[in-house]
């Protein structure tokens, strides 16, 4: 009987995780964690931007500022809090501080970076 209940609990937990993963989109992760400062369209004009000592950057021009190539690793590491240089505001939290750690947080980070890449403006 314990084995049946244990199996049922594991199955329900897996379903909950699977449902959560399906409902997450890059846009929803961005809206939840980033838009208040970086703005709805990523241009650095969020509701809280004017309250910060350093204005958030325009996230739509990251590729243009990098020779047309989206700097995926640099963006991922910056969100994680790694390799941040002096031009980063101390107001930007590390991703693990707001999203936690583990598989689900890793998936959120991945789809967030995919979404940021999709925001890049085309030159010309």
C-alpha positions in Angstrom: 0.0 0.0 0.0 2.9 2.4 0.8 4.4 1.7 -2.6 1.1 2.7 -4.3 0.8 5.9 -2.3 4.5 6.7 -2.8 4.1 6.2 -6.6 1.0 8.3 -6.7 2.7 11.2 -4.9 5.6 11.0 -7.2 3.3 11.0 -10.2 1.3 14.0 -9.0 4.6 15.9 -8.3 5.8 15.2 -11.8 2.5 16.3 -13.3 2.7 19.6 -11.3 6.3 20.2 -12.5 5.3 19.4 -16.1 2.3 21.7 -15.9 4.4 24.5 -14.5 7.0 24.0 -17.2 4.4 24.2 -19.9 2.9 27.4 -18.6 6.2 29.2 -18.4 7.3 31.3 -21.3 10.2 33.6 -21.7 7.8 36.5 -21.7 6.2 35.4 -18.5 9.5 35.0 -16.7 10.7 38.4 -18.1 7.4 40.1 -17.0 7.7 38.6 -13.5 11.4 39.3 -12.8 12.6 42.0 -15.2 9.9 44.3 -16.7 9.5 46.5 -13.6 13.0 47.9 -14.3 13.8 47.0 -17.9 10.3 47.9 -19.2 7.7 45.9 -21.0 9.7 46.0 -24.3 13.2 45.7 -22.8 14.2 49.3 -23.5 15.1 50.2 -19.9 12.0 52.2 -19.2 10.2 50.2 -16.6 8.1 51.6 -13.8 11.0 51.6 -11.3 13.7 52.7 -13.7 13.7 56.3 -12.6 14.1 55.3 -9.0 17.4 53.5 -9.6 20.8 55.2 -9.4 21.8 53.7 -12.7 19.2 53.4 -15.5 18.7 49.8 -16.8 20.1 49.2 -20.2 18.2 48.8 -23.4 18.1 45.1 -23.8 17.0 45.2 -27.4 20.4 46.4 -28.7 22.6 43.8 -27.1 23.3 42.0 -30.4 23.9 45.4 -32.2 26.4 46.3 -29.5 28.2 43.0 -30.1 28.7 43.0 -33.8 25.3 41.6 -34.6 25.8 38.5 -32.5 23.6 38.1 -29.4 26.1 37.6 -26.5 24.2 34.6 -25.0 26.8 33.5 -22.5 27.6 37.0 -21.3 23.8 37.7 -20.9 23.3 34.5 -19.0 26.2 35.1 -16.7 25.1 38.7 -16.0 21.6 37.5 -15.0 23.2 34.9 -12.8 25.4 37.6 -11.2 28.7 36.4 -12.7 31.2 38.6 -14.3 29.2 41.8 -13.7 31.3 44.9 -14.4 31.2 48.4 -12.9 28.4 49.4 -15.3 26.0 47.0 -13.6 23.6 48.4 -11.0 23.7 46.8 -7.6 19.9 46.9 -7.8 19.8 44.0 -10.2 19.4 40.8 -8.2 21.1 37.5 -9.0 18.6 35.2 -10.7 18.9 32.5 -8.0 17.8 35.1 -5.4 14.5 35.7 -7.2 13.9 32.4 -9.0 15.6 29.9 -6.7 17.8 27.1 -7.9 17.4 23.7 -9.4 16.0 22.4 -12.7 12.9 24.6 -12.8 15.1 27.8 -12.2 17.6 26.6 -14.8 14.7 26.2 -17.3 13.4 29.7 -16.5 16.8 31.2 -17.0 17.1 29.4 -20.4 13.8 30.6 -21.7 14.4 34.1 -20.3 17.6 34.3 -22.3 15.8 33.0 -25.4 13.2 35.7 -25.0 15.9 38.4 -24.6 17.4 37.2 -27.8 14.0 37.5 -29.5 13.8 41.1 -28.5 16.9 42.1 -30.5 16.3 44.9 -33.1 17.5 44.3 -36.6 20.0 46.8 -38.1 18.9 48.6 -41.1 
